[in-house]
Amino acid sequence: MINIGSLANLKVIDASRVLGGPYAGQVLADHGADVIKLEPPAGDETRGWGPPFLDDAASYFLGLNRNKRGIAVDLSHDMGRELLLALLDDADVLIENFKTGTMERWGLGHEELSRRFPRLIHCRVSGFGADGPMGGLPGYDAAIQALCGIMSVNGEQGGQPLRVGLPVVDMVTGLNAVIGILMALNERNTSGKGQFVEASLYDCGVSLLHPHLPNYYLSGKVAEPSGNAHPNICPYDTFATGTDPIFLAVGNNRQFATLCAIVGRPDLPEDSHFVSNSQRNLNRDALKQHLEAALATFDCADLSDRLIKAGVPCGAVRSIDQVIADPHTIHREMVVDIGEYRGTGSPIKLSRTPASYRRAPPAFAQHSAEVMAEHALDTDRYQDVLPGLTSEPQGKRQA
């Protein structure tokens, strides 16, 4: 299968598991990179994070491993590590998220890899990085959300800190890993040298605290949960209508005046309590009462359509099934179908070299024989460290 896309010249060995690393690998794969996913003998643990399942993989695994070829290798054995080195011989990028120190204990730390493969970009996704007081310790998304303060600013006003309902730290770490890889590849064009790219969950979690950290730097005030309201902008919150709730994201005085005119309260922008964003922030409770009284006569869907077409950012609060059924979601190619597999499309749109969807996520060790043959490697020599090489795919499991 011929790879196409802006990264079609790249070969990537993705030896990562769970979310951040695999997501980075999928971003690269969607844009043409030849990504070979190395799984341990027990498989990526997310294969079992279901139901629902399709064949041998849970939906969680399917969402992160599209466009990759799959091979299983037991890296705990010398022969397995020898095989990894053979695969790295012509690779551009290695992505891994082994516990800090594991690669070094195997004799495959960055210094050794750099000596053997001076052009290799070695990307490690970790919990806390390799150094510092917490260096080398394990991290999962929700625990990092707690440690880096994200939970402290999320939740209902006056309520308890709350985990964000999606793995935002893992995903932004995957994206930052991709950014770092692409930066290193670009620099390699000048220097001819690879380098080590580190993306830690903790660093990435702290980096997400905007505008709460800038507010704290300037005011010294520690943010607390504020529900859907924005700490700096008003009205920027969920409001009740005559039917369903609507989110209003009003960022300037012009948008506020348009909103008020459409809902029948053109007087509000002239009120000294609401004349500017700073005044609206100081009087946000009173403003919400005024607006919800006016919104009570409107249908949410109709009002949302009128407001956004008039230049007021807003949106009906929708469920997941409504998002997938939306014509704009379909038009933007954000739903991908490959046979029985359905996934979420790439949000990165390139005019000449767009993302492509060539392969469904691999079954366990699906491409081991293919990859071995392609690299002229003797399967008999490595058979003890190639679990699943000759096994048949498991039968389909339903949710």
Order of alpha helices (4+ residues) and beta strands (2+ residues): beta-alpha-beta-beta-beta-alpha-beta-alpha-beta-alpha-alpha-beta-alpha-alpha-beta-alpha-alpha-beta-beta-alpha-alpha-alpha-alpha-beta-alpha-alpha-beta-beta-alpha-alpha
